[in-house]
Amino acid sequence: MRFLSDIFHPNIYADGRVCISILHPPGDDPMGYESAIERWSPVQNVEKILISVMSMLAEPNCESAANVDAAKLWRDNREQFLLRAKCSVKASLNL
């Protein structure tokens, strides 16, 4: 899964790819962070994936950040994070 517009979020890479366990390749995590049951499997459905993405958007996992700058702001300065995120949304809408 990938966002096409720029999104400033701890779990979204600069190219728009979403970093959540449910979308990671199946099997054990080589880094030992995730268990195999948290990762992709053929039994996942669109509803479960979308719910996971919505949850991630609302409550980022800063321990597994795809965007370190966003994760640091989320942890240390929530007001500044929200301002920067709002600006990225406005830019994507050409506002």
N, C-alpha and C positions, 0 to 999 in steps of 0.2 A: 504494500500500500504506500502511496506517495501523494503528498499534496502538491498541486501544480503552482500555487502561489506561495510567496515567501511567508513563512510563519515562524515567529520568534517563540520557541518553546523548548524546554529542556530535553524532551524526548523526540524531537524532530531534527534530522540532519539538515545541513545547508541545502542539499539537493531535494529536500522534501520527503525523503524516506522516513517512515514511522518506525521508531524503535520501541517495540513492546514484545514481551515474551511470546505471546500467542502467534506472532508472525515470524519468529526465529526458526531456523531449520530444525527438523525433528531430531530427537535423540538427546544425549547428554550434552550439556554446555561445556565446551573445552576449558572455559575459565572457571567452571564450578559455581557460577552465580545462580543459575536457574536449574531446576530439576527437569527431567524429560517430560513430565506431565504438564508443565507450564508452557511448553513450546508447541509449535505447529504439529497437528496430526490431522488425518483425513476426516475425523469426526467433527472438526470445527465447522460451524456454519456462519453464514453472513451475519446473522443477528448477534451471535456471540462476539464476532470480530468487531462489529460496530459498537457494541456495548463496551468492549475493552478500550476502543479508541476514545469514545466519549469520556470514559472514566479517566484515561490517561490525560486527556486535555484538561479536565477539571482538577486533577490531583497528580501532578507530575512525579515521576520517580527520579529524584536527583542523584541517587546512588548509581544509577545506570544512565548517565546523561549522554545524549547524542550531541547536544549543544552545551558545552561547559559554561560559556558566558551566561546563557539563559538560566542554567541550573544555579549558578552562583548568585545571580540577581534574585531568583525565586527564593532562595534560602536567606539571603542577607538583606535584601531591600525590596520587599514585595511591591511597594508603591512604584518604584522605578521600573520593576519588571512589568507591571500592568501598563504603565505608560508606554514602554517600548513595544509591548505586544499590541497595544491599541494602534500605535503608529504603523506597525507592519500590516495590520488589517486594513487601515485606511489607505495605505499605499497600494495594497492589492486590489482595492476597489476604485483606485484612481481618484480618491477624495482629497 
